[in-house]
Amino acid sequence: MQDFLFYLNLGWEHIISLDALDHQLFVLALIAVYSFSDWKKILILVTAFTIGHSITLALSILDIFRVPSDWVEFLIPLTIVLTSLDNILMKNKKQTMMRANYYLALIFGLIHGMGFANTARVMIAKSQSIAIPLLGFNIGLELGQIVIVFAILTALFISLNLFKVNKKDWILFVSSGVFALSLKMTLERIPF
């Protein structure tokens, strides 16, 4: 049980800590087009991300799949650039974009899962089963994402209802900010 709680806390910190800006920006860009009433869709969306994250994390820990860390560190903010750019360019095609987001979340989760793989590979002993660490980590990650989603949706609710911000303006403002920050990260991490 102690191992499970350790990895649960590690997953929580992986998404909640100040060092997790890339994950937080990705979640923000991913859900920027949704509303509070879409909370079920959003939970499915962040769970799709966690599933993708879990798959490559497990494959990397088992040493079945490896990508050089400099490429992973470049690809992670690139996924955020693409997600926020999609929001900016496709803002008038809400339904199509929302369906595509589930697939993007899963695929981009695969890339993000490689970001923690080297650290996890070192932490989990060769003789140790990966089931408990992986389960604990991913539950912690999912709980952290839910807290971030709730905070974003609360900010959206306040912006739309209290400050009467237009939803399209919200999407454009949030997505443009995320785009600028993630583009800077991407350019700083080009692996050449």
Buried (B, 14 or more C-beta within 10 A) or exposed (E): EEEBEBBBEBBBBBBBEEEBBBBBBBBBBBBBBBBBEBBEBBBBBBBBBBBBBBBBBBBBBEEEBEBEBEEBBBBBBBBBBBBBBBBBEBBEEBEEBBEEBBEBBBEBBBBBBBBBBBEBBEBBEEEEEBEBBBBBBBBBBBBBBBEBBEEBBEEBEEBBEEEEBEBEEBBBBBBBBBBEBBBEBBEEBEEE
